[in-house]
Amino acid sequence: MKARHMRFYDRVFGADPAYWRSVSPSGVLAPDATPMLLVCSTQRADNPCA
């Protein structure tokens, strides 16, 4: 959220960095976490997979 992003995210997630961390999947990943599928498109120009 610190990088350039669509304003839609500000309306959805607000402006509190602590909240962003609490709802971020990468903030709650652990070795014993429930399996999940995360998809990243390498075809997008903004390089979201980095």
C-alpha positions, 0 to 999 in steps of 0.5 A: 500500500506504500507503493503506487496503487489504485485509489480503490484500495484506499477506500476498501482497506483504509489508511492504517498500516497496522490494519494492512498488516493484519489482513495481509496474507503474507503477514499471517503465513506460517508453516502449519497454515491451511494450504492455499493457492496464490496466483500471480500474473507475469503478463501484467506490465506492473510486475506484481509477482516481484 
